[in-house]
């Protein structure tokens, strides 16, 4: 199943938690912190929303950071995804 976001919505998938520390120690699943970084899966078309033109600046495949309690979590085909408004995205992560 594929989600197609409407208006200024963006579908995100959480990036997997690190399983090792920088020094090489393996972390148990309980010790792994949930990353705040998400990958953009789908982007809505933007358009006129509440009388204002919204241009989508994020693109599929980018990594982004959102507000802690932003969006709606949905489960599709056993995969947990987050749907947020573009305004809830705080930053684009560049590597």
Number of C-alpha atoms within 10 A of each C-alpha: 5 8 13 14 17 14 18 19 21 29 26 26 19 19 14 13 14 14 15 12 10 8 6 8 9 13 14 9 11 6 9 15 12 12 12 14 19 23 20 21 20 20 25 19 16 18 15 12 10 7 7 8 10 16 14 17 9 18 15 13 13 14 21 21 17 20 13 8 7 14 20 11 14 13 9 11 8 7 9 12 20 18 22 20 19 22 14 17 17 11 13 18 12 7 4
